[in-house]
Amino acid sequence: MSATATLDTNTAPNAAAQPWRPKINPWIVAMTVTLATFMEVLDTSIANVALPHIAGGLGASQDEATWVLTAYLVANAIILPAGAYMTTFIGRKKFYMICVALFGISSALCGLAPSLPLLVFFRILQGVGGGGLAPSEQAILADTFPPEKRGQAFAMYGLAVVVAPAIGPTLGGWITDNYDWRWIFFLNVPICLLSLFLTSRIVEDPPYVEKQVKEAQKGGIRLDFLGFALLGLTFGSLEFVLDKGQEDDWFSSRAITFFTVAMVVAFFSMIWWEIKQLREGHRPIVNLTLFKRRNFAISFILMFVLGFSLYGTTILIPQYVQTLLGYTAELAGKVLSPAGFMMMAMMPVVGFLSSKVDPRKLIAFGFSMLTISLVYMANINLDASYGTLVVMRIFQASGLAFLFIPINTIAYIGVKQNENNDVSGLTNLARNVGGSCGTAFMATMLTRRTAAHENSMIRNLTPGDLTFMDRVHSFASTFAGGNGGSSSQGALHTAQAYIYNMMHRQAQSLAYIDIIRYLTVFCACMLPLLFLLPKPPKGASASAGH
């Protein structure tokens, strides 16, 4: 390698000063790879609102239909960190196109699935294909754009992974209400075909990727099957536990306990095996050496919290307005949509600022805004208007927009060019696992905090409480027709049920507020981490990728 470097220096003195750049305009490359990624991220949220329709159409229960989501998340989590490993053997462009093709074919099969088991199987294939898209795009952008312009490039990528979950429920609700749930899958097919055509013509692998592939294939492709099995068991078990934990009452379920133990054992075994692979000079599936860099380790934590907050609140708000305020699925989606447009408007601005301003300051501003917005959101109540809810979400989105791009920028600082794929895979894994943890946290705390508030409130709802009994008889009189005399037994029962429902709604509302306050503290705790980040070189990412 040193001989080659010497030869290059003698024959082309300016080669180091002129790094590789694609033949096509970088922004055309960015738009091409963002197309499929946007579609894939959209698909993770668009299916959520269609679950009742899927269950009804395939003759399954609502609980059984949730496997449609779980299967996708499990497959997605497994392939995210393994994408960089596969790229080493087949090339980034070829791997990306295989993922797009697999995603498109499996989407068509999902739309044609005659039964739930087949639909779940096709969703696993779809998750495998989709899991390779986002990290591949991020790595392509990191190589396509010079370090000083990466922030602007990541702004386009940010539109895909941040805005898509916001508009997914609205689009999914509209499709399922007006057409058929199968169209949420058929919609992917023409986009995949367009993406494959454009990628084949526009995207190209940089020389170092081509060199990696040739070196990896010299002695034949030697896949690390044990490492991949441990990786799959670790993240597959984690996703299963997070997705099914609250539904099965966590560790009271033998299945949850089994998969938790399996996850812990597989995780530590994977770390041992990957370190062993590194010492023996083999290419590990998960590049753990990245965590030696403080920039990357902290950015990994920050991206986890970003996913936790983004996906947690993206589910929390629609659920609140549908269960407590009586909104339809489509109207609930419209509560989130304006915030999506807000992020679309802010992303280019943040992309521009990221090359001018210390990314640590942008992240500090983003988490400060996010924390303040959550404090404001904790004032939510059952009388909140549509406009108030939209403003709350827009306020929150303004903070989220300042997080995604700077965190990604910091993650690449000091990283070798041949590690770009590893960085993108692990940061996307952090965001996805954070989203799954946020969703599980919200479901668990909603159930438990609602029960806690009900237990507190119900102490006053006893026959010995005169205020309560006066209210019961008042409602009973109304339900009995307002005759004023003694109410019928049925009217008394109706009045008691009505008051209990009011109490349950209030308890649920207070539980949502508790969750928002927990998220507030969680986000505020990220601010001290920024003091551990060293000052980045001029241009925020000037040393990244070199």
C-alpha positions in Angstrom: 0.0 0.0 0.0 2.9 2.4 0.8 4.5 1.6 -2.5 1.3 2.5 -4.3 1.1 5.7 -2.3 4.7 6.6 -3.3 4.0 5.9 -7.0 0.9 8.0 -6.8 2.9 10.9 -5.2 5.5 10.7 -7.9 3.1 10.6 -10.9 0.4 12.8 -9.6 1.5 15.3 -7.0 -1.9 16.9 -6.7 -3.8 13.7 -6.3 -4.2 14.0 -2.5 -5.4 17.6 -3.0 -8.0 16.5 -5.5 -10.1 13.7 -3.9 -12.5 11.6 -5.9 -15.8 13.2 -7.0 -18.6 11.7 -9.0 -19.1 12.5 -12.7 -22.7 13.5 -12.2 -23.8 16.6 -10.2 -23.7 15.6 -6.5 -27.2 17.0 -5.9 -28.6 14.7 -8.6 -27.0 11.8 -6.9 -28.5 13.0 -3.5 -32.0 13.2 -5.0 -31.7 9.8 -6.6 -30.7 7.9 -3.4 -33.1 9.9 -1.2 -36.0 8.7 -3.3 -35.9 5.0 -2.1 -34.9 5.9 1.4 -37.9 8.3 1.8 -40.2 5.5 0.5 -38.7 3.0 3.0 -38.9 5.2 6.1 -42.5 6.2 5.0 -43.4 2.5 4.9 -42.4 2.0 8.6 -45.1 4.4 9.7 -47.7 4.2 6.9 -48.7 0.6 7.9 -49.5 1.6 11.5 -52.9 3.1 10.8 -53.8 0.3 8.4 -53.5 -2.5 11.0 -57.3 -2.7 11.7 -58.0 -2.9 7.9 -55.3 -5.6 7.5 -56.7 -7.6 10.4 -60.2 -7.4 9.0 -59.1 -8.2 5.4 -57.1 -11.3 6.4 -59.5 -12.6 9.1 -57.0 -12.0 11.9 -57.2 -10.4 15.3 -55.7 -7.0 16.0 -53.0 -8.5 18.2 -52.0 -11.0 15.4 -51.9 -8.2 12.9 -49.2 -6.3 15.0 -46.8 -9.0 13.7 -46.9 -7.1 10.4 -45.0 -4.3 12.2 -42.9 -6.4 14.5 -41.5 -8.6 11.6 -40.5 -5.6 9.6 -38.7 -3.9 12.6 -36.8 -7.1 13.5 -35.5 -7.7 10.0 -34.7 -4.0 9.7 -32.7 -3.9 12.9 -30.6 -7.0 11.9 -29.6 -5.7 8.5 -28.7 -2.1 9.5 -25.3 -2.8 11.2 -24.6 -5.6 8.7 -25.0 -3.5 5.6 -21.4 -2.1 5.7 -20.1 -5.7 6.0 -22.0 -6.8 2.9 -20.8 -3.7 1.0 -17.2 -4.8 1.5 -17.9 -8.0 -0.6 -20.3 -6.8 -3.3 -19.8 -3.0 -3.6 -22.0 -0.2 -2.3 -23.9 0.5 -5.5 -24.7 -3.2 -6.1 -25.8 -3.7 -2.5 -28.0 -0.6 -2.6 -29.7 -1.8 -5.9 -30.2 -5.3 -4.4 -31.9 -3.7 -1.4 -34.1 -1.5 -3.6 -35.1 -4.5 -5.8 -35.8 -6.7 -2.8 -37.9 -4.0 -1.2 -39.9 -3.5 -4.4 -40.5 -7.2 -5.0 -41.4 -7.9 -1.4 -43.8 -4.8 -1.4 -45.6 -6.3 -4.3 -45.9 -9.7 -2.6 -47.1 -7.9 0.6 -49.9 -6.4 -1.4 -50.8 -9.7 -3.0 -50.6 -11.8 0.3 -53.6 -14.0 0.7 -53.0 -14.7 4.4 -51.4 -13.2 7.5 -48.5 -15.7 7.8 -47.5 -15.0 4.2 -47.8 -11.2 4.8 -45.6 -11.4 7.8 -43.0 -13.5 5.8 -43.0 -10.9 3.0 -42.7 -8.1 5.5 -39.5 -9.8 6.8 -38.1 -9.7 3.3 -39.2 -6.1 3.0 -37.4 -5.2 6.2 -34.2 -6.9 5.0 -34.4 -4.8 1.8 -35.4 -1.6 3.5 -32.8 -1.9 6.2 -29.9 -1.5 3.7 -31.3 1.7 2.1 -30.8 4.5 4.7 -27.2 3.6 5.8 -26.2 3.1 2.1 -27.6 6.5 1.2 -25.9 8.2 4.1 -22.5 6.6 3.1 -23.0 7.6 -0.5 -23.7 11.2 0.5 -20.6 11.3 2.8 -18.4 10.2 -0.2 -20.2 12.2 -2.9 -20.0 15.6 -1.1 -16.8 17.3 0.2 -16.7 17.6 4.0 -17.7 21.3 4.0 -20.9 20.6 2.1 -22.0 17.4 3.9 -24.3 19.3 6.2 -26.4 20.4 3.2 -26.4 16.9 1.8 -27.5 15.4 5.1 -30.3 17.9 5.1 -31.8 16.1 2.2 -31.3 12.8 3.9 -32.8 14.3 7.0 -36.0 15.1 5.0 -36.4 11.4 4.3 -35.8 10.0 7.8 -37.5 12.8 9.8 -40.4 14.0 7.7 -41.5 10.6 6.3 -42.7 9.3 9.8 -44.6 12.6 10.2 -46.7 12.3 7.0 -46.9 8.5 7.0 -50.0 8.2 9.3 -51.9 10.9 7.2 -51.1 9.2 3.9 -51.8 5.7 5.3 -55.1 6.8 6.7 -56.2 8.5 3.5 -55.2 5.4 1.4 -56.9 2.9 3.6 -60.1 5.1 4.0 -60.5 5.8 0.3 -59.0 2.7 -1.4 -57.6 -0.6 0.0 -54.8 -1.3 2.5 -53.0 -3.3 -0.2 -52.2 0.0 -2.0 -49.9 1.1 0.8 -47.6 -1.7 -0.5 -48.3 -1.4 -4.2 -47.4 2.2 -4.0 -43.7 1.2 -3.5 -43.4 -0.7 -6.7 -43.2 2.1 -9.3 -40.9 4.2 -7.0 -38.6 1.2 -6.7 -38.5 0.8 -10.5 -37.7 4.4 -10.9 -35.0 4.3 -8.2 -33.3 1.3 -9.8 -33.2 3.0 -13.2 -31.8 6.2 -11.9 -29.3 4.5 -9.6 -27.9 2.3 -12.4 -27.3 5.4 -14.5 -26.2 8.0 -11.9 -24.7 6.4 -8.8 -21.1 5.1 -8.8 -18.7 3.6 -6.3 -15.7 5.6 -5.3 -12.3 4.0 -6.1 -11.6 3.0 -2.5 -14.9 0.9 -2.4 -14.0 -0.8 -5.6 -10.5 -1.6 -4.2 -12.1 -3.0 -1.0 -14.3 -5.3 -3.0 -11.4 -6.6 -5.1 -9.3 -7.2 -2.0 -12.2 -8.9 -0.2 -12.9 -11.2 -3.1 -9.2 -12.2 -3.7 -9.4 -15.3 -1.5 -13.1 -15.9 -2.1 -15.9 -14.5 -0.1 -15.6 -15.6 3.5 -18.8 -14.6 5.3 -18.9 -14.5 9.1 -21.9 -16.7 9.7 -21.5 -16.9 13.4 -21.1 -13.1 13.8 -24.2 -12.6 11.6 -26.2 -15.2 13.7 -25.2 -13.4 17.0 -26.1 -10.1 15.5 -29.5 -11.3 14.3 -30.2 -12.9 17.7 -29.2 -9.8 19.6 -31.2 -7.2 17.7 -34.0 -9.6 16.7 -34.6 -10.5 20.3 -34.4 -6.8 21.4 -37.0 -5.7 18.8 -39.3 -8.6 19.9 -39.0 -7.7 23.6 -39.6 -4.0 22.9 -42.5 -4.5 20.6 -44.3 -7.3 22.6 -43.2 -6.4 26.1 -46.1 -4.3 27.3 -48.7 -6.5 25.4 -47.4 -9.6 27.2 -46.9 -7.9 30.6 -43.1 -8.0 30.3 -41.3 -10.5 32.5 -44.5 -12.3 33.6 -44.3 -13.7 30.1 -42.0 -16.7 29.5 -41.4 -15.6 25.9 -40.3 -12.1 26.9 -38.0 -13.5 29.6 -36.5 -16.0 27.2 -35.8 -13.5 24.5 -34.4 -11.0 27.0 -31.9 -13.6 28.3 -31.1 -14.6 24.7 -30.5 -11.0 23.8 -28.1 -10.4 26.7 -26.1 -13.6 26.0 -26.0 -13.0 22.3 -24.9 -9.4 22.8 -21.9 -10.2 24.9 -21.0 -13.2 22.8 -21.2 -10.9 19.7 -18.8 -8.4 21.3 -16.4 -11.2 22.2 -16.5 -12.7 18.7 -16.1 -9.3 16.9 -13.1 -8.4 19.0 -11.6 -11.9 18.3 -12.2 -11.3 14.5 -10.4 -7.9 14.7 -7.4 -9.5 16.5 -7.2 -12.2 13.8 -7.2 -9.5 11.0 -10.7 -10.4 9.7 -13.4 -7.9 8.7 -16.0 -7.7 11.6 -19.7 -7.4 10.9 -20.0 -4.6 13.5 -17.0 -2.2 13.7 -16.7 -1.7 17.4 -13.5 0.3 17.1 -15.6 3.3 16.2 -16.7 3.6 19.8 -13.2 4.4 20.8 -13.7 7.8 19.2 -15.5 10.1 21.6 -17.2 12.0 18.8 -18.8 8.8 17.5 -19.8 7.3 20.8 -21.5 10.5 22.0 -23.2 11.0 18.6 -24.5 7.4 18.8 -26.1 8.3 22.2 -27.5 11.5 20.9 -29.0 9.8 17.8 -30.6 7.2 20.1 -32.3 10.0 22.1 -33.4 11.7 18.9 -35.0 8.5 17.7 -36.5 8.0 21.2 -38.1 11.4 21.2 -39.1 11.6 17.6 -40.9 8.2 17.3 -42.2 8.4 20.9 -44.0 11.7 20.3 -45.0 10.8 16.7 -47.0 7.9 18.2 -48.0 9.8 21.4 -49.8 12.7 19.8 -52.0 10.8 17.3 -52.9 8.3 20.0 -53.9 11.1 22.4 -56.1 12.9 19.9 -57.8 9.7 18.7 -58.4 8.0 22.1 -59.2 11.1 24.1 -60.4 13.8 21.7 -62.2 11.6 19.2 -60.2 12.5 16.1 -60.3 10.3 13.1 -57.0 8.7 11.9 -56.8 11.1 9.0 -57.4 14.2 11.2 -54.9 12.9 13.7 -52.3 12.7 10.9 -53.1 16.3 10.0 -52.0 17.3 13.5 -48.5 16.0 12.6 -48.3 17.1 8.9 -47.7 20.9 9.5 -44.7 20.0 11.6 -43.4 17.8 8.8 -43.5 20.9 6.5 -41.8 22.9 9.2 -38.9 20.4 9.2 -38.8 20.5 5.4 -38.4 24.3 5.6 -35.8 24.1 8.4 -33.6 21.3 7.1 -31.9 23.4 4.3 -31.3 26.2 6.8 -29.7 23.9 9.3 -27.7 22.3 6.5 -26.3 25.7 5.5 -25.6 26.6 9.2 -23.8 23.3 9.8 -20.8 24.4 7.6 -20.7 27.8 9.3 -21.5 27.2 13.0 -19.9 24.8 15.5 -22.2 21.7 15.4 -22.1 21.5 19.2 -23.9 24.8 19.4 -26.5 23.7 16.9 -27.1 20.5 18.9 -27.3 22.5 22.2 -29.9 24.8 20.6 -31.8 21.8 19.2 -32.0 20.0 22.6 -32.8 23.2 24.4 -35.7 23.9 22.0 -36.9 20.3 22.2 -36.8 20.5 26.0 -38.7 23.8 26.1 -41.3 22.5 23.6 -41.9 19.4 25.8 -42.4 21.6 28.8 -45.0 23.6 26.8 -46.5 20.3 25.6 -47.0 19.2 29.2 -49.8 21.8 29.4 -51.9 19.6 27.1 -55.5 19.0 28.3 -58.8 17.5 27.1 -60.0 20.9 25.9 -57.0 21.5 23.6 -58.0 22.7 20.1 -56.7 21.5 16.8 -54.7 24.7 16.4 -53.1 24.4 19.8 -52.0 20.8 19.1 -50.5 21.8 15.7 -48.5 24.7 17.3 -47.2 22.3 20.0 -45.9 19.9 17.4 -44.5 22.6 15.2 -42.6 24.0 18.2 -41.2 20.6 18.8 -40.3 20.1 15.2 -38.2 23.3 15.2 -36.0 21.7 17.8 -35.7 18.3 16.1 -34.6 20.0 12.8 -31.5 21.3 14.6 -30.4 17.9 15.8 -30.3 15.4 13.0 -27.8 17.1 10.7 -25.2 18.2 13.3 -25.3 14.9 15.1 -24.5 13.1 11.8 -21.8 15.7 11.0 -20.1 15.0 14.3 -20.3 11.2 13.9 -18.1 11.4 10.7 -15.4 13.6 12.3 -12.0 11.8 12.3 -13.5 8.7 10.7 -11.5 6.9 7.9 -13.0 7.0 4.5 -13.4 3.2 4.4 -15.4 3.4 7.6 -18.2 5.6 6.2 -20.5 2.6 5.7 -20.0 1.5 9.3 -20.8 4.9 10.7 -24.0 5.2 8.7 -25.1 1.7 9.6 -24.6 2.2 13.4 -26.1 5.8 13.5 -29.2 4.5 11.7 -29.3 1.6 14.1 -29.2 4.0 17.0 -32.1 6.0 15.6 -34.2 2.9 14.9 -33.5 1.2 18.2 -34.2 4.5 20.0 -37.5 4.7 18.2 -38.4 1.2 19.3 -37.4 2.0 22.8 -39.4 5.2 22.8 -42.5 3.4 21.5 -42.2 0.6 24.1 -41.6 3.2 26.8 -44.7 5.2 25.8 -46.9 2.1 25.7 -45.7 0.8 29.1 -45.8 4.1 31.0 -49.3 4.9 29.5 -50.7 1.7 31.0 -49.0 2.0 34.3 -49.4 5.7 34.9 -53.1 5.5 33.9 -53.6 2.8 36.5 -51.7 4.8 39.1 -53.8 7.9 38.5 -57.0 5.9 38.6 -56.1 4.3 41.9 -55.5 7.8 43.3 -58.7 9.3 41.9 -61.0 6.4 42.8 -60.4 6.9 46.6 -62.9 9.8 46.4 -65.5 7.9 44.3 -67.2 6.1 47.2 -70.8 6.0 48.5 -69.5 7.8 51.6 -68.4 10.8 49.6 -71.4 13.2 49.5 -70.1 15.3 46.6 -69.7 12.1 44.5 -73.2 10.8 45.4 -74.7 14.2 44.6 -73.1 14.1 41.2 -74.3 10.5 40.6 -77.9 11.4 41.5 -77.7 14.5 39.3 -76.5 12.6 36.3 -79.0 9.8 37.0 -81.8 12.3 37.0 -80.7 13.5 33.6 -80.4 10.0 32.2 -83.8 9.1 33.7 -85.5 12.0 31.8 -85.2 14.7 34.4 -88.2 13.6 36.5 -86.6 14.8 39.6 -87.8 12.0 41.9 -86.0 8.8 42.7 -84.0 7.6 39.7 -84.3 4.1 38.3 -81.5 1.6 39.1 -80.5 1.6 35.4 -80.1 5.3 35.4 -77.9 5.1 38.5 -75.7 2.5 36.8 -75.5 4.6 33.7 -74.5 7.7 35.8 -71.8 5.7 37.6 -70.4 4.4 34.3 -70.4 7.9 32.8 -68.4 9.3 35.8 -66.0 6.3 35.6 -65.4 7.0 31.9 -64.7 10.7 32.8 -62.3 9.6 35.4 -60.6 7.2 33.1 -60.1 9.9 30.4 -58.7 12.2 33.0 -56.3 9.5 34.3 -55.2 8.8 30.7 -54.6 12.5 30.1 -52.5 12.8 33.2 -50.5 9.7 32.1 -49.7 11.3 28.8 -48.5 14.4 30.6 -46.3 12.2 32.8 -44.7 10.7 29.7 -44.1 14.1 28.3 -42.4 15.2 31.5 -40.2 12.1 31.5 -39.2 12.8 27.9 -38.4 16.4 28.9 -36.0 15.3 31.6 -34.4 12.7 29.2 -33.8 15.3 26.5 -32.5 17.9 29.1 -29.9 15.3 30.3 -28.3 15.3 26.9 -27.0 18.9 27.2 -24.2 18.1 29.6 -22.9 15.4 27.2 -22.0 18.2 24.7 -19.3 19.4 27.1 -17.5 16.1 26.6 -17.2 16.7 22.8 -13.9 18.1 21.7 -14.0 21.2 19.6 -14.4 20.1 15.9 -11.9 21.2 13.3 -12.7 24.3 11.2 -15.6 23.6 8.9 -17.2 21.2 11.4 -16.2 18.1 9.5 -13.0 19.0 7.8 -11.2 15.9 8.9 -14.1 13.5 8.3 -13.7 10.8 5.8 -10.0 11.2 5.5 
